Amino acid sequence: MLVTSLMICLSVLLPAKINRILNILVGVIMTTMLMFLAYSVGWYFYKMYAVVESILTMVIVWFAWKWPEESNV
């Protein structure tokens, strides 16, 4: 929960280029950790939670990757 709260805060405070790089990096790391959690935890609730959250972090990475560059108008 701390990482996602920091991602929201830093998305507002940081410049777009740094924000894009951090969203991709943190999203890939979180997705990897959550997939490991989904594989290793025995409770089905945590498995479902890890799968849903990893899908959402993959969507964040995809949006950050495909987001258009800012133009200097």
Buried (B, 14 or more C-beta within 10 A) or exposed (E): EEEBEEBEEBBEEBEEEEBBEBBBEBBBEBBEBBBEBBEEEEEEEEBEBBBEBBEBBBEBBEEBEEEEEEEEE
